[in-house]
Amino acid sequence: MSTGVAAQTRVPRVVAVLALSIFVLGTSEFMITGLLPEMARDLAVSIPATGYLISAFAIGMIVGAPLMAIVTLALPRRTTLVASLLVFVVGHVLAALASDYGVVLVARVVTALATATFWVVAAVVAVSMVGEHLRARALAVLLSGLTVATVLGVPLGTVVGQQLGWRATFWAVAGLALLGLVGVLATVPRRTEGTRRPVLRDELAAFRRRRLWLALGTTALYQAGALSVVAYVAPLLTAVAGVPESWVPAVLFGYGLAALTGITVGGRLADAHPWATLFTALGAGAVIFAVLGLFAAVPGVAVVSIVLLGGVAFLVAAPLNARVFQLAGAAPTLASAANTAAFNVGNTLGPVLGGLVISAGHGYASPSWIALALLLGSIGLGVAGRAADRTASQNPDRTSAG
């Protein structure tokens, strides 16, 4: 009876343990959105200035993912995971003790670098622990940690901050990260069987493939489109659809549950049907954005569209993540870092583009049209990637350059 990864039918426990740490990291990334007023008052700065702490984190992720992947490339992956969690804890303790805005800003950047490092290496470890037939499912399990952070972690962090002060939230996240550290030490092997030491030259060689750049571009455009709408969901629901403000948390909770369903279903479908899953999800997203652009003033349509968007947005993630690892081949670390950066480029650009059209006086429904345009661009890059796959299969001698 074979015991190799090809015979696996389930994702190993270590991936779930890594997902629990991702839950903590994801909670940290977005928890400030619910703590802005309290932090602004305590640090004696404006709410917009406090909001820059969110932007600093995103920029830290964009820069930190490829940079830290190179810096830590020679380290064992288990060591890198442990070190990044320790730095993450230190960053939160530093912020919790700080009385100066500048110190908190530096702490957020340090935390972002640690988060980016953990994300990149955790994804590589998850993929290395399974066969190709479970790659998308393993990555989906990993991403489910982020989804649960959105549904549960961020609201709980807000409640803790409102009741005990924002510093208590930072202390709580630091404590949870220490638990994640224990889990990593207990489950992640010192060296994954059958893997070799990463070589920077080989990692960089993956970026000669045009298909990898097409995949990264698809990710960035899709994520920017989704975030251009998601960032302004609350005013869209209240000011355009006329939904009572008290309903907004319930709608966002529905969005989160749909996202969890989407990432789970996507992980199961994308291994067997990667392109069908990707194009179905992107097409469904385009329809949702068009419907929102036309009928956002109808309360029922707006609410259902936002909830469905949660499922579609995360359904896309599974095939996109798995494709990057497929194209990276035996040198996945920098490709994983670039993929993390691409998602965060979308996280940064989406709210900016949505805010620009709103500021121009086009209303809170107008980002839907920006999102539709970006998603159509994403579909176009996906079609180009699919065509490049066909060309590579017909010309196997040129596959490495394709």
N, C-alpha and C positions, 0 to 999 in steps of 0.2 A: 504493500500500500504506500503510495507516494505521500511524502510529507512536505513537498516543495510548495512554494507560493502559488504555483499554477493550480494546485488542488484545493486552495482555500475557497470557502464559500461565505466566510464572514470576515469582517474587518477586525483585526486583533485589538485587544483591550488597550494597548498603549496609545492607539489613535484617540480613543475616548478620553484617556487621561490628558493627552495634549489638548483636546477640545475643551476640557475644563479650565485649563490655563488660558486658552483663547477667550473663554467666557470672561475671565477676570480682566484680561488685556482689553477686550472690547468694551467692557463696562467703563474702564478708565478712559478710553478714547472719547466716549460720547457723554460721560456723566456730567461734564461741566455745563451742558445745555440746560440742565435742571437746577444748577447751582449759581447761575449768573448773578441774580440780585444779591444773594448772601455774600458771595465772594467780593463783589464790587464794593459793598458797604464796608466789609471788614478790611479790605486792602486799600480803601480810599481812592478808588479809580472809577471811571465810568463803566457802564455795562458794555458799550462797544469795545473798550479797551480790554475788559475781561474776556470778551468774545474772541480777541486775538489769541487767547490761550488755545482755542480750538484750532485756529489756523496754524499756529506754531506746531501743534502736534501733527497736523496733516503734512506740513512741509518737512518736518522731521522724518516722517515715514517715507516721503518721496525720495529725499536725499539719503536717508539712513539705510534703506533696504539694500541698494547696490553697494554703498560704501562699506557697510558692516559685513556684507556677504564676502567682500574681498578681504577685509581685515581679519575675519575669523575663518577664512577658508581652510587654513592649515590645521585648525583645531579640531579635535574630535567633536562630532555633532552633539553628543551628550554634554560635553563640557560647555559648549556654546549655549545650549539651552539653559543649563544651570546658571552660567554667568549672566545671561541676559535677564533671567528672573531676579537674580540678586541685585542687579543694577536697577531694575524696575522697582523693587522694594525700596531701595535707597532713594530713588527719585520721589516716591510718594511720601516717605518719611520727611525728606527735605522740604517738600511742599507743605506738609501738615504743620511743620514747625516754623515756617517762614512768616515774617510779618511784613515783608517787602514784596511788592508786585514783581520786581525784576528777578528775585530769587525763585518765585513760583514759575515765572516764564522759563527760566533756565531749567528748572526741574521738569517742566513739561517737555522740553526738547530732549532732555536726557531720557525721560520715560519713553518718548517716541522712538528714539534710537534703539532702546532695549526691546520695545514692542516689535519694531521692524525686523530686528535680528531673530527674535523668537519665531515670528510668523514664517520667515523664509526657511529656517532650519526645520521647524515643525512640519512644514509641508513636504520638505525633502525626506524627512524621516518617515512620515506617513506613507508616502509613495514607495519608499524603499522596503517597507514591511509587507507589501502586498504584490500580487501579480498584476499585469496590465489589465486583466479582466475586472479588477476591483479598484482601479486607480481613481476613477471619478467618484466612486462611493466613499472611498477613504477620505478624499478631499472634501466631500460633502459633509461627512461626519465632523471633520475639523471645522468647517465653516458654520456648522450648526451651533458651535460655541459662541460665535459672533451673533448669530440670530437670537439665541436665548439671552444674550447680553442686552440686545435691543428690547426684547419683550419684557424681561424680568430684571436684569441687572441695573439698567439705567433708571427705571422707575423706583426701585428699591434704594438706589444710591441717592436719589432726590429726596425720598422720604427721610432717610437717615440724616441727610444734610439739613433738612428743614427742622427736624426735631432736636438734633444734637449739635448742629453746626457743620459747615462744609468740611472742616478739618476731620471730623469723625468719619466722613465718607472716605477720605484719603487713607486714614488709618485702617478702616475696614478692608479696603482694596489691598493694602499692603499685607494685611494678615492673610487674606485669601490667596495672595500670590505665594506666600510662604507654604501654604498647604499644597499649591500646585507644584512647588519646588520639591516637596516630599514625594509627590506622585511621580514626577520625572525621575528622581533618583531611584525609585522603586521599580519602575517599569521600562524605562528606555535603556536598551543594551549599550554597553560601552562601545561596541562596534557592531554594525549590522552585517550579518553574514553575507558574503558574496560581494560586498562593496569595496571599492578601492579608494585610496586617498585622493581627494579632489586636486586637480592641477589647473592653475589659473589659465594657462594657454588653451586647454581643452574647453574650459568654461566660456572663454571669450569666443572660441571658434563657433559656438552655437549661434552667435549673433550674425554670422555670415548668411544665415538662412533667411531669405525674404519672407518665407511663410511665418517665421517666428515674429517678425516685425508686424506682419499683417494681423497676427493673433493679438499682439499687444495693443495695436491700434483699435481693433474691434473691442477689446476690453475697455480702453479709455473712453471711447465714444459712447458705448452703452452705459457705462457708469455715470458719465457726465450727464447724459440724457435723463437717467433715472433720478439723480440727485437734484437736477434743476427743478424738478417737480416736488420731490419728497421734502426738500428743504422748506417749502412754502405751503405745506399741506394744511397747517392750522388756519392761516388767513384765507386760503382757498375755500375751506369748509365753512368758515364763519362769515366771511365778507361776501363771498360769491354765491355759495350754495344756501346760505342762511341757516346752517346747522347750528344748534345751540352750543355754546362754548363747552358746556359740561359733557357733550357727546364726543368731543375731540379725543380724549384719552381712550375711549372705547373703540373708536375707529382706528387709532394707532395700534391698539392691542390686537384688533382684527388683522391689521396689516402685518404685525409681527407673527401671528399664528399662521397666516397665509405664507409668510416668508419661510417659516420652519417647514411647512408642508412642501413648498417649492424646492428647497434645498434637498429635502429627503427624496422626493420623487425624481428630481434631476440627477441625483447621485446614482439612482438605480437605472435610469433610462440612458444616461450619457455613456456608460461603458459599452453598451451594445449598439446604441444609435446616436452617436455624437452629433452628426450634422443635422439629423432630423430634429433632435432635441433643441439644438441651438436655434435653428431657423424658425421652428414653431414658437419658441419663447420670444424671440425678437419680433416676429410677426404679430404675436398677441400683444406685445408691449406697444407696438406702433398703433394697433387698433385702439388700445386703451387711451393712449395720449390723444388720438384724434377725437375720441368720444368725449374726453375731458375738455378739450379745446372747444367743442361745439355745444356740449350740454352740461357744463360745470354748474350752471345756475339751478339745475334740477337736483334737489337734495339726495334722492334715492340713487340717481345715476352717479353723482359725485362720490357718495359713500361706498357703493359697490365697486366703482372703478379703483378707488384708492386701496381697498382691501385686495382686489384681484392683482393690483400692481405689485403688492408684496410678494405674492406667489410667483408671478412672472419674473420679477427682478432677480429673485434668488434661484429660479429654475435655470436662468441663463448662466449663472456662475459655475455650475458643475462642469458643463462641457468646455467652457473657456479655460478653466484651471487645468483640466485634464489635458487639453490640447497643448498648452505650453510645455508640460512635462513630456508629452509625446515627442514634440519637436526638439526638446533639449537633449533627449537621448541619455547618454551616460554622463552628461555634465549639467546637472539640473540646478545647481545652487544659484548661480547668477541669473539664470532664466527665471527661477522662482522669485528672486529679488526684483527683477524687472517687472514681473507680473504684479507683485505687491505695489510697486511704484505706479504702474499703470492704473490700478484701481484707485489709488490715492490722487493721481492726476485728475481722474474723473470726479472724485470727492471734492477736489478743490475748484475745478472749473465749473461744475454743474451749478452750485449755488451762486457763483459770480455771474454766469450767463443769465440765469433766471432772475437774479436781482437787477441786472441791467435793463431787461425788458419791462420789469415792474416799475423801476425808477423812471423809465421813459413814458410812463402813464398808460401802459397797455393793460393793466389789471393783473390780478393774481392768477387768472386762468391762462395768461399769455405764455408762461414757461412751458405749457403743454406743447405748443408749436415748436419751440426750441428743442424740446425733448424728441418730438417726432422727427425733426430734421437730423438730429444727432443719431437717432436709432436707424434711420434709413441709411445714413453713412456707415453705421456699424454693419448693417446687412450687406452693403456694398463691399466692405472689406472682407466679410465672411464669404461672400460669393467668390471674391478674388482668391481667398485662401483655399476654397474648395477646388477651384480650377487649377491652382498651383499644385495641389495634392494629386490631381489626375495627371498633370504633366510629369510630376516626379515619379509616379508609378509607371508611366510609359517610358521614362528615361532614367532607369535606376542608377546609371553611372553618374548622373548629375544630382542625385538626391541630396547629398551632403551640402551642396551649394544652394539647394532650393528652399 
